Amino acid sequence: MKATKRYVEQKFEEFNRLCFNGLLPKLPVELSDAKTFLGVCVYKKRKTGDGKVEPYDFRLRINTRIDLPEYVVEDTIIHEMIHYFIGVNKLEDVSSHGPVFRHIMNSINERYGRHIKVSHKSTEEQTEQSYDTKQHWHVVAVVSFKNGKTGLKVLPRVLPRIINYNEKIGNSPQVEDIKFFMSDDIYFNRFPNSSALNARYVDKDEVMGHLGKAEKLRVEGDKVIRNA
């Protein structure tokens, strides 16, 4: 399921009564299309008169990009409500999921048969859903390493960035060869688009299968030649 704002608000009220004795003040609920989280409790910080820092302006954000089982959505809401409970009551913990968080989480799991976890780990299917499915043109570098491994890098479509990557990575003693392609295959949406001088190890056959219809590029000096 994909949560609606009203659904999250109703579940917040339900779990507030059940798990937190109705003590949590209402807070704004926001829906998110983010790829990086299932839920998050965000807030601002300010200094008090005694010089301490206190959180305020809490907001609950729930992901609607991924189709999740209802119990996972519920557990996600409760997970973030625990963060809210800790923050609004100014409880001190050693980390975001420290002993205080874990004590509350374990108590709720035991009392109400929940399966709340410290981290929101998506299944492979859920991760696939989070990828952008629109077609975009990518400059794809396939790096052949001397150890037999294959690396992949998606670069900005900016001439100096492509040339710099070819020069710096191509001169690495670990690199055998670099091939460049222009592709609009949505497979490459899952890879970060950046100028960082790195490459992610990938399965060569899988990658080349997605580059079957791609336009080949060749870097010569300060030029990038298409249809190479």
N, C-alpha and C positions, 0 to 999 in steps of 0.2 A: 504494500500500500504506500501511497504518498500522502503525507499528512497535510491537512488544511489548517489554517490559523485557528478556526473554531475548535477543531479536534484537539489541537495542542492545548488550547485554553481550558477545555473541558477536562482533559487528562491532568493538567496542572492542578485544577481544583480537586479532582478525585484523589490524586496521590498526595496532595497537601494535607487533606483530611486523614488519609489512611496512614501515611508514613511520617508526617511532620506535625501531627496534632493541630493542623490548620494554622500554624504559626507563621508561615511564609507570606509576606505581603505580595499582592499581585504585582506582576511586572510585565512590560511590553513583550509580546511574542512576535518574532520575525521569522519568515521563511527564507531559506537560502538555496541558491543553485550552485554552491561551492563544490569543488571536487575534493577538498582536503579534509572535511570533517562531516560526521553525521549529526553532531549537535555541539553547541558551545554556549557557555554562559559568559557574556562579556560585561565589562564594567569600566568605569573611569576611576581615577585615583585623585585624592586631594589631601592637603595637609590640614590637620586640626590645630586648634589653638595651642595645644601642648607639644606641637612639633611632630606628632605621629601621622602616619599615612593611613587613610581609611578609604575603602572602596565605596562607590555610589553609582547611581544610574545603571542598575543591572538590567540586562536584556537577555532573553532566551531565544537562541536561533536554532532552528531545526532544518536539516537538509531535506529538500523535496526533489532533488535531482535523481536519487536512487530509489527504486521500488524495493521496499523492505518488508519483511514479515511484521505484522502488527506488534508482536511481543518485543521485537528489536526496537521499534519506534518507542514503545512504552519504556523499555529499559533505558533508552537514550535520554528520554525526558527526565526520568528519575535520576540518572547519572548527573545531569546538569543541575537538577534541583539540589543535589547534595552539595555541589560547588556553591550554589546560591545560598544554601543554609549556612555553610561555613563562612562565606563572605559577609552576609547580612548580619550574622552574629559575631563577627570579628574574631573568629576562632583562629588560633595560630597552628599551623601545620608546617612540617619541615619541607614539604614540596606540594605540588598541586594534587598528587595522589599519595600523600603521606599517610602516617598512622591514623590521623583523625578521619580522613576521607575513607580509608579502608575499614575502619571500625564501623562507621555509619553504613557503608555499602554492605558489609558482611551481615550486619544486623538486619537490614531490610531484606536481603536475600534469604536469610534463615526464617524470618518471621512471615514473609509473604510469598515464598517460593519463586522469587525473581532470579534472574541470571545476569545481573549487572556486573560489568567487568571494568577493570581499570582503564583499558584502552578500547576504542571502537575499531575493531579490525574488520574490514570488509572482506567478503568472500570474493573469489575470482570473478564470479558473475556480476556481483555488485560493483566491483572495480571497473569492469567493462562498461557498465552503464554510465559511469562517471566521465568517460571520455567524450570529448567533443565529436559529434557525428557530422558536422558540416565540412564540406570540402574546402581546403586551403592549400595554396601552393607552398611547398617546402623546398628548401635547398638541403639535400641529404648527403652527408659525407659518409662513405663506407670505408672504414680504416682496416687494412690488413696488417696484423702484427706479426713479427718474426717468430713468435711463440705458437703461431697457428690460429690464434683467436681472431675474431672479427669484432670490430667496434662500430658503433653507429653514433652519428652526431647530426642533429637538426640545427641548421644555422639561420640567422636572419638573412633576408634577401637584400643584403647590403654588400656591395662590391668590396670595400676595404676589409670587412669582417671575413669574407670568404677567402680573400687573398692572404690575410694574416693567419687564418687557421691552416691553410695549405702550407704556408711557409714554416710556421712554428711546429706543427705536428708532423709535417712531412720530413723535417730535419731531425726528428727524434730518433735515437739509435734503436728504439724498440719497434719502429714502424717500417714495414716493407713497402706499402703502397697506399695511396688514397684515391678513391674514385668518387666523383660528384655527380649528383642527379637532381633534376627538377621533377617533383612528383606532387600530385594532388590526392594521393591515396590517403583516406582517413586513418589508416593504420598508424601513420606518423604523427597524428595529433596527440598520441599518448606520450611522446617524448618532449622534454623541455626544449624550448627554442631559445638558444642563448649563444653568446660568443665565447663562452668559457673554453679553455684549451683542454678539453677532455673528450672522452668517448665512452659509451656504455657497451659492455660486452653483450652481444646478441647471437642468436642462431643465424648463421649466414644464409642457409637455404630459405629460412622463413622470410628474412629481409629481402633477399633477391627475388623471391616470389612476388613481393609487393612492389618491386621496382621493374617488373617486366615491361610495363608500358611507359616507364618514366623517360624523360628526355635526358640524354647524357650531357654533362658539362665537362669542360677541360680548362684548367687554370694554367695560363702561360704568362709568367711575369706579372704585370699589373692588369691583366685582362682575363675575363671569363668568357670562354667561347661556347656557344650553345650548339646543339646538334652535333656534338663532338663524336 
